[in-house]
Amino acid sequence: NFQSETQRHQQHHSTLFETAKIEETAYDTLGTPKGSADAIKFFRDGVDSALSSIANAEKNGDFTFTYLYTAHPDKHMHSLGVEHDEVKNVVQGIESEIERFWRILGDRELLLMGKYDSNSVDLYIPSTEESKRIDASIIVTADHGHITIPPEDMMTLPDDILACLEYANVGVWGTGRHAYLHCRAGLQSMLQRRWQTNSELREHFLLLTVNEAIECGLFGPDCMRWQVRPRLGDFIAISTGRKTLAKPFEVDRCQHYCKCQGAHGSLLPEEMSIPFILLAPPN
């Protein structure tokens, strides 16, 4: 009996994965009005694509789960820092588009019309006093937070530390907030000693072996796959403030242009806290 019910359910509720690609903002426009305008426009296109998919499902009586991702404001923040005016413009534009998204989902007739531009939505007059809302909710969230890194908080690894390393995965955009260090054979203890005698490194970074980081649960509650473990090297250097380990050319460039960058990946509240906004029907 259970099998037959399951089969009947699957016949009426097929699973279909559809994808639509959002265009990406050109890197050289970041920090200009065109860059933020493009980011908002491309997100608007994504909202329209999502609405179209939901409308088709509503016509067919199907259930849907729609996932819409944008690389902004993250991409803007990495290049400009968190406080830049164009970052603010992008955030406000995305907020307006989410508001439009929610307004259209709140009226089935408007959704099925297929005219989703702002002018059509603003001019639309419901045919009944109480518009029929479809049963839909929106969750707005993010995968991480963000902080601004000014040039004076960008650091390079000193030569005596580099002499102990085969490879250091560092960078101002994020990897320098949790740098993975691969030691030369037999030099792990020497690296630890040199790290502890360097007052700047000792003050601004927590040096853990990767095994210690695993035991602390920094990679999550599940056991790490053995295929992944060799990629992480011997140590992880975790920033405890805003100091970030960067490549020399990154430091030189940012200091020359007095240019802030944005980063994430360590344990500051601004990096770890993410929004969770639930838009749900009244009932």
C-alpha positions in Angstrom: 0.0 0.0 0.0 2.8 2.4 0.9 4.6 1.6 -2.4 1.5 2.3 -4.5 0.9 5.6 -2.7 4.5 6.6 -3.3 4.3 5.8 -7.0 1.1 7.8 -7.4 2.7 10.7 -5.6 5.8 10.6 -7.9 3.5 10.5 -11.0 1.9 13.7 -10.0 4.9 15.5 -8.5 7.9 15.1 -10.8 11.2 16.7 -9.8 12.7 19.0 -12.4 15.9 21.0 -12.1 16.1 24.1 -14.2 19.0 26.6 -14.3 19.3 30.1 -15.5 22.6 32.1 -15.4 22.8 35.7 -14.2 25.4 37.8 -16.0 28.4 39.0 -14.1 29.6 42.5 -13.4 32.9 43.4 -15.1 35.7 43.7 -12.6 37.0 47.0 -14.0 33.6 48.7 -13.3 33.6 47.9 -9.5 33.6 51.1 -7.6 31.8 53.0 -10.3 28.1 53.8 -10.7 28.1 51.4 -13.7 29.4 48.5 -11.6 26.7 48.9 -9.0 24.0 49.5 -11.6 25.0 46.4 -13.5 25.0 44.3 -10.3 21.5 45.4 -9.5 20.3 44.9 -13.1 21.7 41.4 -13.3 20.1 40.5 -9.9 16.8 41.9 -11.3 17.1 39.5 -14.2 17.6 36.7 -11.8 14.4 37.7 -9.9 12.5 37.8 -13.1 13.7 34.3 -14.1 12.7 33.0 -10.7 9.3 34.6 -11.0 8.8 33.1 -14.4 9.7 29.6 -13.1 7.3 30.0 -10.1 4.5 31.2 -12.4 4.9 28.2 -14.7 4.7 25.9 -11.6 1.7 27.7 -10.3 -0.1 27.2 -13.6 0.6 23.5 -13.5 -0.2 23.1 -9.8 3.4 22.0 -9.0 5.5 22.8 -5.9 8.8 24.5 -6.4 12.0 25.3 -4.6 13.9 28.2 -6.2 17.5 29.1 -5.3 18.7 32.5 -6.4 22.4 33.4 -5.8 24.2 36.7 -6.5 27.9 37.4 -6.1 27.1 40.8 -4.8 27.6 42.7 -2.6 30.5 40.2 -1.9 32.4 41.0 -5.1 32.0 44.8 -4.5 33.1 44.4 -0.8 36.2 42.4 -1.7 37.4 45.2 -4.1 36.3 48.2 -2.1 35.8 47.4 1.5 32.5 47.3 3.3 31.8 51.0 3.8 32.2 52.2 0.2 29.2 54.2 -1.3 28.8 51.8 -4.2 28.5 48.9 -1.8 25.6 50.7 -0.2 24.0 51.3 -3.6 24.2 47.6 -4.4 22.7 46.6 -1.0 19.9 49.1 -1.4 19.2 47.9 -5.0 19.1 44.2 -4.0 16.7 45.1 -1.1 14.4 46.9 -3.6 14.4 43.8 -5.9 13.6 41.5 -3.0 10.7 43.8 -2.1 9.4 43.6 -5.7 9.9 39.8 -5.7 7.8 39.5 -2.5 5.1 41.9 -3.8 4.6 39.9 -6.9 4.4 36.6 -5.0 1.7 38.3 -2.9 -0.7 38.5 -5.9 -1.3 35.4 -8.0 -3.0 37.4 -10.8 0.0 39.7 -11.0 2.4 36.7 -11.0 0.7 35.0 -13.8 0.5 38.1 -16.0 4.2 37.8 -16.6 4.9 41.5 -16.5 7.4 41.9 -13.7 9.1 45.3 -14.4 8.7 47.9 -11.7 6.4 50.2 -13.8 4.0 47.3 -14.4 4.0 46.4 -10.8 3.4 50.0 -9.7 0.6 50.6 -12.2 -1.1 47.3 -11.6 -4.6 47.5 -9.9 -5.9 44.2 -8.5 -9.2 43.0 -10.1 -10.5 42.2 -6.6 -10.3 44.0 -3.4 -8.4 41.2 -1.7 -5.7 39.8 -4.0 -5.1 36.0 -3.8 -1.7 35.3 -2.5 0.1 32.1 -3.5 1.5 29.9 -0.8 5.1 31.0 -1.0 7.9 32.1 1.4 11.3 33.7 0.8 14.4 33.2 2.9 17.2 35.8 2.5 20.6 34.7 3.9 24.3 34.7 3.2 27.2 32.3 3.5 29.5 34.6 5.5 30.0 38.2 6.7 32.6 40.7 5.7 35.2 43.2 7.1 37.3 46.0 5.6 41.0 45.5 5.6 43.0 48.8 5.3 46.5 48.7 3.9 48.1 49.1 7.4 46.5 45.8 8.5 48.0 43.8 5.6 51.0 41.8 6.6 53.5 39.5 4.8 55.1 36.5 6.3 58.7 37.3 7.5 61.7 35.6 5.8 62.5 33.3 8.8 59.0 31.9 8.6 59.1 31.5 4.8 62.3 29.5 5.2 60.4 26.8 7.0 57.6 26.5 4.4 57.1 24.7 1.2 53.9 26.7 0.5 51.7 29.3 2.2 48.1 29.8 1.2 47.7 33.5 2.0 45.8 36.4 0.4 44.2 39.7 1.2 40.7 38.6 0.0 40.2 35.9 2.6 42.8 33.2 2.7 45.1 35.4 4.7 42.4 35.4 7.5 43.0 31.6 7.9 46.3 30.9 6.2 47.2 27.3 5.6 51.0 26.6 6.0 52.7 23.6 4.5 56.1 23.0 6.2 59.3 21.7 4.9 60.0 18.2 6.1 61.1 18.2 9.8 60.7 22.0 10.3 57.3 22.0 12.1 58.8 22.6 15.5 61.1 25.3 14.2 58.2 27.1 12.6 56.3 27.1 15.9 59.3 28.5 17.8 59.9 31.2 15.3 56.2 32.1 15.3 56.1 32.5 19.0 59.2 34.7 19.1 57.7 37.1 16.5 55.6 39.5 18.6 53.4 40.7 15.7 52.5 37.2 14.6 52.0 36.0 18.1 49.7 39.0 19.0 47.5 38.9 15.9 47.3 35.3 14.9 46.5 32.0 16.6 48.7 29.3 15.2 47.2 25.8 15.4 48.2 22.6 13.9 45.5 21.4 11.4 44.8 18.4 13.7 44.1 20.8 16.6 41.8 22.8 14.4 39.9 19.6 13.5 39.6 18.6 17.1 38.3 22.1 17.9 35.5 21.6 15.4 36.6 24.5 13.1 35.9 22.4 10.0 32.4 21.4 11.3 31.1 18.5 13.4 31.6 15.7 10.9 34.8 13.8 10.4 37.0 15.2 7.7 37.5 13.1 4.6 40.9 11.6 4.3 41.2 12.8 0.7 40.9 16.5 1.9 43.3 16.4 4.8 46.6 16.6 2.8 45.4 19.8 1.1 45.4 21.7 4.4 49.1 21.3 5.2 50.6 21.4 8.8 49.3 24.6 10.4 46.5 27.1 10.2 47.1 30.7 11.2 43.8 32.3 12.3 43.6 36.1 12.5 42.2 37.3 15.9 41.7 40.9 14.7 41.9 42.7 11.4 45.5 41.8 10.5 45.6 39.7 7.4 48.4 37.8 5.8 48.8 39.0 2.2 51.1 38.4 -0.7 53.8 41.0 -1.1 52.4 42.4 -4.4 49.0 42.8 -2.7 50.5 44.8 0.1 52.6 47.0 -2.3 49.6 47.7 -4.6 47.2 48.6 -1.7 49.7 50.8 0.1 50.6 52.6 -3.2 46.9 53.4 -4.0 45.8 53.7 -0.3 43.2 51.1 -1.2 41.1 49.2 1.2 40.0 45.6 0.5 37.3 43.4 1.9 37.9 40.0 3.4 36.3 37.2 5.5 37.2 33.8 6.7 38.2 34.2 10.4 36.4 34.4 13.7 35.3 38.1 14.1 31.6 38.5 14.7 31.3 40.6 11.5 32.7 37.7 9.5 30.7 34.9 11.2 27.3 36.6 11.6 24.9 36.2 8.7 21.4 37.4 8.1 18.3 35.2 8.2 15.2 37.0 7.0 12.0 35.1 6.5 9.2 36.5 4.5 6.1 34.3 4.9 2.4 34.7 4.3 0.3 35.9 7.3 -1.3 32.5 7.7 
